[in-house]
Amino acid sequence: MSDALNKCSANETAACCCVDVGTVMDNSDCTASWSRLFENRQQAEAMLASLTEKARGVESEPCIITPIFTEQPDGVRLDVDFTFSCQAETLIFQLGLR
C-alpha cells in the first residue's frame, strides 16, 4: 500500500479520491472551502450563485456561506467557505462538486 493510503483520514486520498470506510464522522469538520481565479467579478459572482444553489440543495439547516472577492492583477479571486450543520452535508456538497 502506498503512503497516501496508509495516512487516510477524513480527507480524500490522492490514490482514489474517496473517504476511508473506517472514517468516523464526528461533526468536527463542517466547513468546505472553495477557491478560484476568474477574469472578472461578474464571472466570480455567477460561480458563487451556482455554488450557493448547490449548497442550498444539500443543507438541512441554513448553510453559512462566506465569500471573499479579492481583486488581483490577473483577475478576481473568489474564496468561499460553506459551513454546514453537519459533516455529512459537507461531504455530500464536496462530492457533488466533482
Secondary structure, 3 states (H helix, E strand, C coil): CCHHHHCCCCCCCCCCCCCCCCCCCCCCCCEEEEEEEECCHHHHHHHHHHHHHHHHHHCCCCCEEEEEEEEECCEEEEEEEEECCCHHHHHHHHHHCC
